[in-house]
Amino acid sequence: MRLFGYIIVAALVLSVLQHAIAALLIVGGLLLLWGILFRPREVFGFAAFCFLSAIVQRHFVVVLFLCAVVALAGSGRRAVRRRRDEENA
């Protein structure tokens, strides 16, 4: 009988936790909607930051490779521009 009481109490506690989490999700959704309406640049910037962080976390080697490619392309572009400026001068 005591075990049955513990099970009932545990079910009630889990139900209260479930409702609290649902309420927090609703509040978070409303705050997100408010942010999109009144501060879209900050909200979408934060979303892009979270997206890029997740990509770096999951595909670290690919991101390192892409950063190296971008760095090499940028330095090559700078070298070509510098050479063109020297020829024109």
Backbone atoms as SQL, in Angstrom:
CREATE TABLE atoms (id INTEGER PRIMARY KEY, chain TEXT, resi INTEGER, resn TEXT, atom TEXT, x REAL, y REAL, z REAL);
INSERT INTO atoms VALUES
  (1, 'A', 1, 'MET', 'N', 0.820, -1.193, 0.000),
  (2, 'A', 1, 'MET', 'CA', 0.000, 0.000, 0.000),
  (3, 'A', 1, 'MET', 'C', 0.869, 1.264, 0.000),
  (4, 'A', 2, 'ARG', 'N', 1.976, 1.178, 0.739),
  (5, 'A', 2, 'ARG', 'CA', 2.875, 2.312, 0.802),
  (6, 'A', 2, 'ARG', 'C', 3.513, 2.566, -0.570),
  (7, 'A', 3, 'LEU', 'N', 3.850, 1.478, -1.277),
  (8, 'A', 3, 'LEU', 'CA', 4.420, 1.590, -2.611),
  (9, 'A', 3, 'LEU', 'C', 3.450, 2.276, -3.561),
  (10, 'A', 4, 'PHE', 'N', 2.176, 1.947, -3.433),
  (11, 'A', 4, 'PHE', 'CA', 1.158, 2.581, -4.271),
  (12, 'A', 4, 'PHE', 'C', 1.117, 4.096, -4.008),
  (13, 'A', 5, 'GLY', 'N', 1.262, 4.507, -2.783),
  (14, 'A', 5, 'GLY', 'CA', 1.286, 5.939, -2.427),
  (15, 'A', 5, 'GLY', 'C', 2.497, 6.638, -3.037),
  (16, 'A', 6, 'TYR', 'N', 3.669, 5.970, -2.986),
  (17, 'A', 6, 'TYR', 'CA', 4.863, 6.549, -3.592),
  (18, 'A', 6, 'TYR', 'C', 4.705, 6.706, -5.101),
  (19, 'A', 7, 'ILE', 'N', 4.084, 5.751, -5.725),
  (20, 'A', 7, 'ILE', 'CA', 3.867, 5.822, -7.171),
  (21, 'A', 7, 'ILE', 'C', 2.935, 6.983, -7.515),
  (22, 'A', 8, 'ILE', 'N', 1.889, 7.159, -6.728),
  (23, 'A', 8, 'ILE', 'CA', 0.946, 8.270, -6.953),
  (24, 'A', 8, 'ILE', 'C', 1.655, 9.611, -6.771),
  (25, 'A', 9, 'VAL', 'N', 2.457, 9.736, -5.709),
  (26, 'A', 9, 'VAL', 'CA', 3.180, 10.989, -5.464),
  (27, 'A', 9, 'VAL', 'C', 4.166, 11.256, -6.598),
  (28, 'A', 10, 'ALA', 'N', 4.874, 10.230, -7.053),
  (29, 'A', 10, 'ALA', 'CA', 5.816, 10.395, -8.153),
  (30, 'A', 10, 'ALA', 'C', 5.093, 10.835, -9.431),
  (31, 'A', 11, 'ALA', 'N', 3.914, 10.256, -9.680),
  (32, 'A', 11, 'ALA', 'CA', 3.139, 10.642, -10.861),
  (33, 'A', 11, 'ALA', 'C', 2.689, 12.098, -10.766),
  (34, 'A', 12, 'LEU', 'N', 2.289, 12.526, -9.571),
  (35, 'A', 12, 'LEU', 'CA', 1.888, 13.920, -9.393),
  (36, 'A', 12, 'LEU', 'C', 3.064, 14.877, -9.593),
  (37, 'A', 13, 'VAL', 'N', 4.220, 14.509, -9.050),
  (38, 'A', 13, 'VAL', 'CA', 5.403, 15.354, -9.209),
  (39, 'A', 13, 'VAL', 'C', 5.784, 15.452, -10.683),
  (40, 'A', 14, 'LEU', 'N', 5.778, 14.337, -11.401),
  (41, 'A', 14, 'LEU', 'CA', 6.087, 14.351, -12.826),
  (42, 'A', 14, 'LEU', 'C', 5.073, 15.169, -13.615),
  (43, 'A', 15, 'SER', 'N', 3.813, 15.108, -13.231),
  (44, 'A', 15, 'SER', 'CA', 2.788, 15.895, -13.910),
  (45, 'A', 15, 'SER', 'C', 3.023, 17.393, -13.688),
  (46, 'A', 16, 'VAL', 'N', 3.367, 17.777, -12.461),
  (47, 'A', 16, 'VAL', 'CA', 3.651, 19.185, -12.171),
  (48, 'A', 16, 'VAL', 'C', 4.870, 19.647, -12.960),
  (49, 'A', 17, 'LEU', 'N', 5.920, 18.817, -13.011),
  (50, 'A', 17, 'LEU', 'CA', 7.104, 19.162, -13.801),
  (51, 'A', 17, 'LEU', 'C', 6.777, 19.311, -15.279),
  (52, 'A', 18, 'GLN', 'N', 5.935, 18.414, -15.782),
  (53, 'A', 18, 'GLN', 'CA', 5.541, 18.478, -17.188),
  (54, 'A', 18, 'GLN', 'C', 4.809, 19.787, -17.485),
  (55, 'A', 19, 'HIS', 'N', 3.904, 20.186, -16.603),
  (56, 'A', 19, 'HIS', 'CA', 3.181, 21.430, -16.810),
  (57, 'A', 19, 'HIS', 'C', 4.092, 22.649, -16.665),
  (58, 'A', 20, 'ALA', 'N', 5.054, 22.588, -15.757),
  (59, 'A', 20, 'ALA', 'CA', 5.995, 23.702, -15.595),
  (60, 'A', 20, 'ALA', 'C', 6.859, 23.848, -16.843),
  (61, 'A', 21, 'ILE', 'N', 7.323, 22.745, -17.395),
  (62, 'A', 21, 'ILE', 'CA', 8.122, 22.806, -18.612),
  (63, 'A', 21, 'ILE', 'C', 7.289, 23.322, -19.775),
  (64, 'A', 22, 'ALA', 'N', 6.048, 22.907, -19.866),
  (65, 'A', 22, 'ALA', 'CA', 5.169, 23.400, -20.930),
  (66, 'A', 22, 'ALA', 'C', 4.962, 24.907, -20.797),
  (67, 'A', 23, 'ALA', 'N', 4.777, 25.380, -19.566),
  (68, 'A', 23, 'ALA', 'CA', 4.597, 26.821, -19.351),
  (69, 'A', 23, 'ALA', 'C', 5.866, 27.580, -19.735),
  (70, 'A', 24, 'LEU', 'N', 7.027, 27.049, -19.395),
  (71, 'A', 24, 'LEU', 'CA', 8.277, 27.708, -19.761),
  (72, 'A', 24, 'LEU', 'C', 8.466, 27.739, -21.278),
  (73, 'A', 25, 'LEU', 'N', 8.070, 26.684, -21.959),
  (74, 'A', 25, 'LEU', 'CA', 8.158, 26.668, -23.424),
  (75, 'A', 25, 'LEU', 'C', 7.223, 27.697, -24.050),
  (76, 'A', 26, 'ILE', 'N', 6.042, 27.838, -23.497),
  (77, 'A', 26, 'ILE', 'CA', 5.099, 28.831, -24.012),
  (78, 'A', 26, 'ILE', 'C', 5.647, 30.242, -23.800),
  (79, 'A', 27, 'VAL', 'N', 6.191, 30.501, -22.612),
  (80, 'A', 27, 'VAL', 'CA', 6.775, 31.815, -22.331),
  (81, 'A', 27, 'VAL', 'C', 7.963, 32.073, -23.260),
  (82, 'A', 28, 'GLY', 'N', 8.801, 31.058, -23.465),
  (83, 'A', 28, 'GLY', 'CA', 9.930, 31.210, -24.378),
  (84, 'A', 28, 'GLY', 'C', 9.490, 31.493, -25.801),
  (85, 'A', 29, 'GLY', 'N', 8.428, 30.820, -26.252),
  (86, 'A', 29, 'GLY', 'CA', 7.897, 31.078, -27.589),
  (87, 'A', 29, 'GLY', 'C', 7.347, 32.487, -27.724),
  (88, 'A', 30, 'LEU', 'N', 6.656, 32.950, -26.690),
  (89, 'A', 30, 'LEU', 'CA', 6.139, 34.323, -26.730),
  (90, 'A', 30, 'LEU', 'C', 7.272, 35.347, -26.733),
  (91, 'A', 31, 'LEU', 'N', 8.317, 35.088, -25.947),
  (92, 'A', 31, 'LEU', 'CA', 9.466, 35.996, -25.950),
  (93, 'A', 31, 'LEU', 'C', 10.183, 35.984, -27.303),
  (94, 'A', 32, 'LEU', 'N', 10.261, 34.822, -27.923),
  (95, 'A', 32, 'LEU', 'CA', 10.862, 34.737, -29.251),
  (96, 'A', 32, 'LEU', 'C', 10.033, 35.518, -30.262),
  (97, 'A', 33, 'LEU', 'N', 8.732, 35.391, -30.201),
  (98, 'A', 33, 'LEU', 'CA', 7.855, 36.148, -31.091),
  (99, 'A', 33, 'LEU', 'C', 8.006, 37.645, -30.862),
  (100, 'A', 34, 'TRP', 'N', 8.063, 38.054, -29.595),
  (101, 'A', 34, 'TRP', 'CA', 8.261, 39.467, -29.274),
  (102, 'A', 34, 'TRP', 'C', 9.595, 39.955, -29.834),
  (103, 'A', 35, 'GLY', 'N', 10.643, 39.136, -29.683),
  (104, 'A', 35, 'GLY', 'CA', 11.954, 39.518, -30.200),
  (105, 'A', 35, 'GLY', 'C', 11.963, 39.643, -31.708),
  (106, 'A', 36, 'ILE', 'N', 11.277, 38.730, -32.400),
  (107, 'A', 36, 'ILE', 'CA', 11.222, 38.794, -33.859),
  (108, 'A', 36, 'ILE', 'C', 10.473, 40.047, -34.312),
  (109, 'A', 37, 'LEU', 'N', 9.445, 40.423, -33.583),
  (110, 'A', 37, 'LEU', 'CA', 8.674, 41.607, -33.969),
  (111, 'A', 37, 'LEU', 'C', 9.413, 42.910, -33.690),
  (112, 'A', 38, 'PHE', 'N', 10.111, 42.994, -32.536),
  (113, 'A', 38, 'PHE', 'CA', 10.687, 44.263, -32.127),
  (114, 'A', 38, 'PHE', 'C', 12.211, 44.345, -32.270),
  (115, 'A', 39, 'ARG', 'N', 12.911, 43.224, -32.314),
  (116, 'A', 39, 'ARG', 'CA', 14.371, 43.198, -32.461),
  (117, 'A', 39, 'ARG', 'C', 14.794, 42.090, -33.420),
  (118, 'A', 40, 'PRO', 'N', 14.363, 42.161, -34.677),
  (119, 'A', 40, 'PRO', 'CA', 14.637, 41.045, -35.589),
  (120, 'A', 40, 'PRO', 'C', 16.121, 40.847, -35.878),
  (121, 'A', 41, 'ARG', 'N', 16.891, 41.925, -35.967),
  (122, 'A', 41, 'ARG', 'CA', 18.309, 41.778, -36.297),
  (123, 'A', 41, 'ARG', 'C', 19.035, 40.984, -35.212),
  (124, 'A', 42, 'GLU', 'N', 18.769, 41.300, -33.950),
  (125, 'A', 42, 'GLU', 'CA', 19.429, 40.608, -32.856),
  (126, 'A', 42, 'GLU', 'C', 18.988, 39.139, -32.780),
  (127, 'A', 43, 'VAL', 'N', 17.692, 38.897, -32.981),
  (128, 'A', 43, 'VAL', 'CA', 17.182, 37.520, -32.886),
  (129, 'A', 43, 'VAL', 'C', 17.750, 36.662, -34.004),
  (130, 'A', 44, 'PHE', 'N', 17.725, 37.170, -35.240),
  (131, 'A', 44, 'PHE', 'CA', 18.238, 36.369, -36.348),
  (132, 'A', 44, 'PHE', 'C', 19.761, 36.258, -36.294),
  (133, 'A', 45, 'GLY', 'N', 20.420, 37.273, -35.776),
  (134, 'A', 45, 'GLY', 'CA', 21.866, 37.183, -35.575),
  (135, 'A', 45, 'GLY', 'C', 22.216, 36.111, -34.555),
  (136, 'A', 46, 'PHE', 'N', 21.459, 36.062, -33.473),
  (137, 'A', 46, 'PHE', 'CA', 21.683, 35.030, -32.456),
  (138, 'A', 46, 'PHE', 'C', 21.362, 33.648, -33.011),
  (139, 'A', 47, 'ALA', 'N', 20.307, 33.553, -33.813),
  (140, 'A', 47, 'ALA', 'CA', 19.963, 32.267, -34.432),
  (141, 'A', 47, 'ALA', 'C', 21.062, 31.812, -35.389),
  (142, 'A', 48, 'ALA', 'N', 21.620, 32.744, -36.155),
  (143, 'A', 48, 'ALA', 'CA', 22.722, 32.395, -37.057),
  (144, 'A', 48, 'ALA', 'C', 23.948, 31.970, -36.267),
  (145, 'A', 49, 'PHE', 'N', 24.227, 32.660, -35.155),
  (146, 'A', 49, 'PHE', 'CA', 25.348, 32.272, -34.299),
  (147, 'A', 49, 'PHE', 'C', 25.156, 30.866, -33.749),
  (148, 'A', 50, 'CYS', 'N', 23.944, 30.552, -33.290),
  (149, 'A', 50, 'CYS', 'CA', 23.666, 29.209, -32.774),
  (150, 'A', 50, 'CYS', 'C', 23.800, 28.156, -33.874),
  (151, 'A', 51, 'PHE', 'N', 23.324, 28.480, -35.068),
  (152, 'A', 51, 'PHE', 'CA', 23.424, 27.558, -36.194),
  (153, 'A', 51, 'PHE', 'C', 24.886, 27.287, -36.546),
  (154, 'A', 52, 'LEU', 'N', 25.687, 28.339, -36.634),
  (155, 'A', 52, 'LEU', 'CA', 27.103, 28.162, -36.963),
  (156, 'A', 52, 'LEU', 'C', 27.848, 27.429, -35.855),
  (157, 'A', 53, 'SER', 'N', 27.477, 27.686, -34.603),
  (158, 'A', 53, 'SER', 'CA', 28.104, 26.958, -33.496),
  (159, 'A', 53, 'SER', 'C', 27.795, 25.472, -33.581),
  (160, 'A', 54, 'ALA', 'N', 26.569, 25.140, -33.937),
  (161, 'A', 54, 'ALA', 'CA', 26.199, 23.732, -34.064),
  (162, 'A', 54, 'ALA', 'C', 26.951, 23.074, -35.217),
  (163, 'A', 55, 'ILE', 'N', 27.123, 23.802, -36.316),
  (164, 'A', 55, 'ILE', 'CA', 27.860, 23.240, -37.451),
  (165, 'A', 55, 'ILE', 'C', 29.320, 23.017, -37.079),
  (166, 'A', 56, 'VAL', 'N', 29.925, 23.989, -36.388),
  (167, 'A', 56, 'VAL', 'CA', 31.323, 23.829, -35.971),
  (168, 'A', 56, 'VAL', 'C', 31.456, 22.652, -35.022),
  (169, 'A', 57, 'GLN', 'N', 30.496, 22.485, -34.147),
  (170, 'A', 57, 'GLN', 'CA', 30.553, 21.397, -33.175),
  (171, 'A', 57, 'GLN', 'C', 30.420, 20.035, -33.852),
  (172, 'A', 58, 'ARG', 'N', 29.590, 19.928, -34.847),
  (173, 'A', 58, 'ARG', 'CA', 29.346, 18.631, -35.489),
  (174, 'A', 58, 'ARG', 'C', 30.329, 18.314, -36.607),
  (175, 'A', 59, 'HIS', 'N', 30.773, 19.334, -37.333),
  (176, 'A', 59, 'HIS', 'CA', 31.634, 19.117, -38.505),
  (177, 'A', 59, 'HIS', 'C', 32.892, 19.971, -38.387),
  (178, 'A', 60, 'PHE', 'N', 33.678, 19.695, -37.366),
  (179, 'A', 60, 'PHE', 'CA', 34.829, 20.534, -37.050),
  (180, 'A', 60, 'PHE', 'C', 35.879, 20.509, -38.163),
  (181, 'A', 61, 'VAL', 'N', 36.176, 19.336, -38.693),
  (182, 'A', 61, 'VAL', 'CA', 37.219, 19.211, -39.713),
  (183, 'A', 61, 'VAL', 'C', 36.806, 19.928, -40.998),
  (184, 'A', 62, 'VAL', 'N', 35.548, 19.808, -41.373),
  (185, 'A', 62, 'VAL', 'CA', 35.051, 20.474, -42.585),
  (186, 'A', 62, 'VAL', 'C', 35.138, 21.991, -42.419),
  (187, 'A', 63, 'VAL', 'N', 34.795, 22.494, -41.238),
  (188, 'A', 63, 'VAL', 'CA', 34.860, 23.937, -40.998),
  (189, 'A', 63, 'VAL', 'C', 36.308, 24.420, -41.046),
  (190, 'A', 64, 'LEU', 'N', 37.237, 23.648, -40.474),
  (191, 'A', 64, 'LEU', 'CA', 38.653, 24.022, -40.556),
  (192, 'A', 64, 'LEU', 'C', 39.120, 24.072, -42.010),
  (193, 'A', 65, 'PHE', 'N', 38.709, 23.084, -42.793),
  (194, 'A', 65, 'PHE', 'CA', 39.069, 23.056, -44.205),
  (195, 'A', 65, 'PHE', 'C', 38.501, 24.274, -44.930),
  (196, 'A', 66, 'LEU', 'N', 37.241, 24.606, -44.688),
  (197, 'A', 66, 'LEU', 'CA', 36.631, 25.766, -45.342),
  (198, 'A', 66, 'LEU', 'C', 37.306, 27.072, -44.918),
  (199, 'A', 67, 'CYS', 'N', 37.669, 27.176, -43.638),
  (200, 'A', 67, 'CYS', 'CA', 38.375, 28.376, -43.180),
  (201, 'A', 67, 'CYS', 'C', 39.728, 28.501, -43.873),
  (202, 'A', 68, 'ALA', 'N', 40.424, 27.374, -44.043),
  (203, 'A', 68, 'ALA', 'CA', 41.713, 27.397, -44.742),
  (204, 'A', 68, 'ALA', 'C', 41.526, 27.810, -46.195),
  (205, 'A', 69, 'VAL', 'N', 40.499, 27.297, -46.847),
  (206, 'A', 69, 'VAL', 'CA', 40.238, 27.654, -48.247),
  (207, 'A', 69, 'VAL', 'C', 39.925, 29.141, -48.367),
  (208, 'A', 70, 'VAL', 'N', 39.107, 29.658, -47.471),
  (209, 'A', 70, 'VAL', 'CA', 38.763, 31.085, -47.509),
  (210, 'A', 70, 'VAL', 'C', 39.999, 31.937, -47.244),
  (211, 'A', 71, 'ALA', 'N', 40.836, 31.527, -46.297),
  (212, 'A', 71, 'ALA', 'CA', 42.049, 32.283, -45.997),
  (213, 'A', 71, 'ALA', 'C', 42.999, 32.273, -47.193),
  (214, 'A', 72, 'LEU', 'N', 43.159, 31.129, -47.825),
  (215, 'A', 72, 'LEU', 'CA', 44.038, 31.057, -48.998),
  (216, 'A', 72, 'LEU', 'C', 43.479, 31.867, -50.164),
  (217, 'A', 73, 'ALA', 'N', 42.186, 31.797, -50.359),
  (218, 'A', 73, 'ALA', 'CA', 41.572, 32.568, -51.444),
  (219, 'A', 73, 'ALA', 'C', 41.722, 34.065, -51.180),
  (220, 'A', 74, 'GLY', 'N', 41.553, 34.472, -49.931),
  (221, 'A', 74, 'GLY', 'CA', 41.705, 35.891, -49.595),
  (222, 'A', 74, 'GLY', 'C', 43.127, 36.370, -49.776),
  (223, 'A', 75, 'SER', 'N', 44.100, 35.556, -49.354),
  (224, 'A', 75, 'SER', 'CA', 45.493, 35.980, -49.511),
  (225, 'A', 75, 'SER', 'C', 45.894, 35.976, -50.986),
  (226, 'A', 76, 'GLY', 'N', 45.388, 35.019, -51.748),
  (227, 'A', 76, 'GLY', 'CA', 45.671, 35.004, -53.185),
  (228, 'A', 76, 'GLY', 'C', 45.055, 36.190, -53.883),
  (229, 'A', 77, 'ARG', 'N', 43.884, 36.552, -53.477),
  (230, 'A', 77, 'ARG', 'CA', 43.210, 37.703, -54.069),
  (231, 'A', 77, 'ARG', 'C', 43.971, 38.988, -53.754),
  (232, 'A', 78, 'ARG', 'N', 44.467, 39.089, -52.505),
  (233, 'A', 78, 'ARG', 'CA', 45.249, 40.250, -52.117),
  (234, 'A', 78, 'ARG', 'C', 46.535, 40.339, -52.925),
  (235, 'A', 79, 'ALA', 'N', 47.168, 39.181, -53.145),
  (236, 'A', 79, 'ALA', 'CA', 48.415, 39.170, -53.913),
  (237, 'A', 79, 'ALA', 'C', 48.165, 39.600, -55.357),
  (238, 'A', 80, 'VAL', 'N', 47.071, 39.130, -55.940),
  (239, 'A', 80, 'VAL', 'CA', 46.742, 39.521, -57.319),
  (240, 'A', 80, 'VAL', 'C', 46.449, 41.007, -57.386),
  (241, 'A', 81, 'ARG', 'N', 45.730, 41.525, -56.423),
  (242, 'A', 81, 'ARG', 'CA', 45.414, 42.952, -56.407),
  (243, 'A', 81, 'ARG', 'C', 46.683, 43.785, -56.237),
  (244, 'A', 82, 'ARG', 'N', 47.590, 43.333, -55.363),
  (245, 'A', 82, 'ARG', 'CA', 48.831, 44.058, -55.136),
  (246, 'A', 82, 'ARG', 'C', 49.685, 44.061, -56.406),
  (247, 'A', 83, 'ARG', 'N', 49.747, 42.909, -57.088),
  (248, 'A', 83, 'ARG', 'CA', 50.518, 42.814, -58.323),
  (249, 'A', 83, 'ARG', 'C', 49.915, 43.734, -59.399),
  (250, 'A', 84, 'ARG', 'N', 48.593, 43.774, -59.493),
  (251, 'A', 84, 'ARG', 'CA', 47.925, 44.626, -60.482),
  (252, 'A', 84, 'ARG', 'C', 48.188, 46.096, -60.166),
  (253, 'A', 85, 'ASP', 'N', 48.164, 46.448, -58.870),
  (254, 'A', 85, 'ASP', 'CA', 48.444, 47.840, -58.498),
  (255, 'A', 85, 'ASP', 'C', 49.879, 48.223, -58.826),
  (256, 'A', 86, 'GLU', 'N', 50.817, 47.290, -58.649),
  (257, 'A', 86, 'GLU', 'CA', 52.224, 47.589, -58.978),
  (258, 'A', 86, 'GLU', 'C', 52.397, 47.753, -60.483),
  (259, 'A', 87, 'GLU', 'N', 51.674, 46.965, -61.273),
  (260, 'A', 87, 'GLU', 'CA', 51.776, 47.104, -62.719),
  (261, 'A', 87, 'GLU', 'C', 51.189, 48.418, -63.204),
  (262, 'A', 88, 'ASN', 'N', 50.105, 48.859, -62.600),
  (263, 'A', 88, 'ASN', 'CA', 49.448, 50.107, -63.004),
  (264, 'A', 88, 'ASN', 'C', 50.188, 51.339, -62.514),
  (265, 'A', 89, 'ALA', 'N', 51.012, 51.200, -61.494),
  (266, 'A', 89, 'ALA', 'CA', 51.702, 52.362, -60.916),
  (267, 'A', 89, 'ALA', 'C', 52.928, 52.767, -61.697);
